[in-house]
Amino acid sequence: MKFFLTVIGLVLVVEGLPYFAFPEKMQEMLAQIQKMEPSQLRIMGLISMAIGLAICYVVQRTAWFQ
């Protein structure tokens, strides 16, 4: 549980960093995202999840990271 909460905390730090560092740019990007079709956003989300899952799998299965 400690590891899980640490990961959630790190995700929030990484997600919040662009908003802190580049707030105007993030507003522009969010305006562009609102114009996108839901199907495009769904595909982007699916691709992001697949990449994240692949990274987790490789890290867990590779002896170099242990």
C-alpha positions as CSV (number, residue, x, y, z in Angstrom):
1,M,0.0,0.0,0.0
2,K,2.9,2.3,0.8
3,F,4.3,1.8,-2.7
4,F,0.9,2.4,-4.3
5,L,0.4,5.7,-2.5
6,T,4.0,6.7,-3.4
7,V,3.2,6.0,-7.1
8,I,0.0,8.0,-6.9
9,G,1.9,10.9,-5.4
10,L,4.5,10.8,-8.1
11,V,1.8,10.7,-10.8
12,L,0.3,13.9,-9.3
13,V,3.6,15.6,-9.2
14,V,4.3,14.7,-12.9
15,E,0.8,15.7,-14.0
16,G,0.9,19.0,-12.1
17,L,4.4,20.1,-13.3
18,P,3.3,21.4,-16.8
19,Y,0.4,23.4,-15.2
20,F,2.9,25.0,-12.8
21,A,5.7,25.6,-15.3
22,F,3.6,26.6,-18.4
23,P,0.1,27.7,-17.4
24,E,-0.6,29.7,-20.5
25,K,0.6,26.9,-22.8
26,M,-1.6,24.4,-20.9
27,Q,-4.6,26.6,-21.4
28,E,-4.0,26.6,-25.1
29,M,-3.5,22.9,-25.2
30,L,-6.7,22.2,-23.2
31,A,-8.6,24.5,-25.6
32,Q,-7.3,22.3,-28.5
33,I,-8.3,19.1,-26.7
34,Q,-11.9,20.4,-26.3
35,K,-12.1,20.7,-30.1
36,M,-11.0,17.0,-30.6
37,E,-13.5,14.3,-31.2
38,P,-14.2,11.9,-28.3
39,S,-13.0,9.0,-30.4
40,Q,-9.6,10.6,-30.9
41,L,-9.3,11.2,-27.2
42,R,-10.3,7.6,-26.5
43,I,-7.6,6.3,-28.9
44,M,-5.0,8.6,-27.3
45,G,-6.0,7.3,-23.8
46,L,-5.8,3.7,-25.0
47,I,-2.3,4.3,-26.5
48,S,-1.1,6.0,-23.3
49,M,-2.4,3.2,-21.2
50,A,-0.7,0.6,-23.5
51,I,2.6,2.4,-23.3
52,G,2.4,2.7,-19.6
53,L,1.5,-1.0,-19.2
54,A,4.4,-1.9,-21.5
55,I,6.8,0.2,-19.4
56,C,5.6,-1.4,-16.2
57,Y,6.0,-4.9,-17.7
58,V,9.5,-4.3,-19.0
59,V,10.6,-2.8,-15.7
60,Q,9.2,-5.7,-13.7
61,R,10.7,-8.3,-16.1
62,T,14.1,-6.8,-16.6
63,A,16.9,-7.8,-14.2
64,W,18.7,-4.5,-14.9
65,F,16.0,-2.6,-12.9
66,Q,16.1,-5.0,-9.9
